[in-house]
């Protein structure tokens, strides 16, 4: 349990909690606003609301529980590498598929990747999973694809596009999905 907590802590520090911040802002905005402009306004606000707090608590608990189970089953680096690669490929897919929801911000400043870039990201994520998990690449790839599609569809319906916050939320959701998928396959 302590190792899982330390792994989470180091990961959050290394990434500057960027993806967790995106998850919290997305939860607050997508569930807290009544129209697109209000949702985007809430997402840009630096204060955290109830939805954001609950999203962070629940997702950290899920990642921690998955890591505890995986470490207990003798797995450590493989799940971290596969979840990291797959969840980042999901971000690229959503960023490619959806337009920017606003005319400024981190996602807008970076620009939209091409379809080729998204395919390269998917291939890299898939190769990491294939090399490290073998045939598990199939169910894990399906998990990432379904979760990326779900995050993208929800963002499109609520704010007509994506933002850096949406991409961070997508990364978190996909990472949890991969970790839970490996738990289901490994234990």
C-alpha positions in Angstrom: 0.0 0.0 0.0 2.8 2.4 0.8 4.6 1.6 -2.5 1.4 2.4 -4.4 1.0 5.7 -2.5 4.7 6.6 -3.2 4.3 5.8 -6.9 1.2 8.0 -7.2 3.0 10.8 -5.3 6.1 10.7 -7.5 3.9 10.6 -10.7 1.9 13.6 -9.6 5.1 15.5 -8.7 6.8 14.7 -12.0 3.9 15.8 -14.1 3.1 18.8 -11.9 -0.4 17.4 -11.4 -1.3 18.8 -14.8 -3.6 15.9 -15.7 -5.2 15.8 -12.3 -5.9 19.6 -12.6 -7.5 19.0 -16.0 -9.6 16.2 -14.6 -10.8 18.4 -11.7 -11.5 21.4 -14.0 -13.3 19.2 -16.5 -15.5 17.6 -13.8 -16.4 21.0 -12.4 -17.2 22.6 -15.7 -18.8 19.8 -17.6 -21.2 19.0 -14.8 -21.5 22.5 -13.2 -22.4 24.7 -16.1 -25.7 25.1 -17.9 -24.3 26.1 -21.3 -21.1 26.0 -23.3 -19.8 29.4 -22.3 -20.5 28.9 -18.6 -18.9 25.4 -18.6 -15.8 26.9 -20.2 -15.8 29.7 -17.7 -15.9 27.3 -14.8 -13.2 25.1 -16.3 -10.9 28.2 -16.6 -11.5 29.2 -13.0 -8.6 28.3 -10.7 -10.9 27.4 -7.8 -12.0 23.8 -7.4 -15.6 22.8 -6.8 -17.4 19.7 -5.5 -17.3 17.8 -8.8 -13.6 18.4 -9.1 -12.8 17.3 -5.5 -14.9 14.2 -5.9 -13.3 13.4 -9.3 -9.8 13.7 -7.8 -10.6 11.7 -4.7 -12.3 8.9 -6.6 -9.7 8.6 -9.4 -6.7 8.7 -7.0 -8.4 6.0 -4.9 -9.0 3.9 -8.0 -5.4 4.3 -9.2 -4.1 3.5 -5.7 -6.3 0.4 -5.4 -5.3 -0.8 -8.8 -1.6 -0.3 -8.0 -2.0 -2.1 -4.7 -3.5 -5.1 -6.4 -0.9 -5.1 -9.2 2.0 -4.8 -6.8 0.5 -7.6 -4.7 0.4 -9.7 -7.8 4.0 -9.1 -8.6 3.5 -6.4 -11.3 5.1 -2.9 -11.1 6.8 -1.4 -14.1 4.7 -3.0 -16.9 1.4 -1.5 -15.8 2.9 1.9 -15.3 4.5 1.9 -18.7 1.5 0.5 -20.6 -0.9 2.8 -18.8 1.3 5.8 -19.4 1.8 5.1 -23.1 -1.9 4.2 -23.7 -3.3 7.1 -21.9 -1.1 9.6 -23.7 -2.1 8.1 -27.0 -5.8 8.7 -26.0 -5.0 12.4 -25.4 -3.6 12.7 -28.9 -6.6 11.0 -30.5 -9.0 13.3 -28.7 -6.9 16.3 -29.6 -6.9 15.3 -33.2 -10.6 14.4 -33.5 -12.1 17.5 -31.8 -11.6 21.2 -32.5 -10.5 23.5 -29.8 -13.5 24.6 -27.7 -12.1 28.1 -27.1 -9.7 30.3 -29.0 -7.0 30.4 -26.4 -5.4 28.1 -23.7 -2.8 25.4 -23.7 -4.5 23.0 -26.1 -5.1 25.9 -28.6 -1.5 27.1 -28.3 -0.1 23.6 -29.0 -2.3 23.2 -32.1 -4.2 20.1 -33.4 -2.1 17.1 -34.3 -2.6 15.5 -37.7 -4.3 12.2 -38.2 -0.9 10.8 -39.0 0.4 12.0 -35.6 -2.5 10.4 -33.9 -1.8 7.1 -35.7 1.8 7.2 -34.7 0.9 7.8 -31.1 -1.6 4.9 -31.2 1.1 2.6 -32.8 3.7 3.6 -30.2 1.2 3.0 -27.4 0.1 -0.3 -29.0 3.7 -1.4 -29.4 4.6 -0.7 -25.8 1.6 -2.8 -24.7 2.4 -5.6 -27.2 6.0 -5.9 -26.2 5.2 -5.7 -22.5 1.9 -7.7 -22.3 1.6 -9.7 -25.5 -2.0 -10.5 -26.5 -3.3 -8.3 -23.7 -2.7 -5.4 -26.2 -6.1 -6.3 -27.7 -8.3 -5.8 -24.7 -6.2 -2.9 -23.4 -6.3 -1.2 -26.7 -10.0 -1.6 -26.8 -10.3 -0.1 -23.3 -8.2 3.0 -24.4 -10.2 3.4 -27.6 -13.6 3.2 -25.9 -12.6 5.6 -23.1 -11.0 8.1 -25.5 -14.2 7.9 -27.7 -16.4 8.4 -24.6 -14.4 11.3 -23.3 -14.3 12.9 -26.7 -18.1 12.4 -27.3 -18.9 13.8 -23.9 -16.7 16.9 -24.4 -18.2 17.4 -27.9 -21.7 17.3 -26.5 -21.0 19.6 -23.6 -18.5 22.2 -25.0 -18.4 21.4 -28.7 -14.7 20.5 -28.6 -11.7 19.9 -26.4 -9.4 22.0 -24.1 -6.3 21.2 -22.2 -8.5 20.3 -19.3 -10.4 17.7 -21.4 -7.1 16.2 -22.5 -5.9 15.9 -18.9 -9.2 14.3 -18.0 -8.9 11.9 -20.9 -5.4 10.9 -19.8 -6.6 10.2 -16.3 -9.6 8.2 -17.4 -7.6 6.1 -19.9 -4.8 5.5 -17.3 -7.3 4.2 -14.8 -9.0 2.0 -17.5 -5.7 0.4 -18.5 -4.7 -0.2 -14.8 -8.0 -1.8 -14.1 -7.8 -3.8 -17.3 -4.4 -5.2 -16.2 -5.8 -5.9 -12.8 -8.6 -7.9 -14.4 -6.2 -9.8 -16.7 -3.4 -10.4 -14.2 -5.2 -11.4 -11.0 
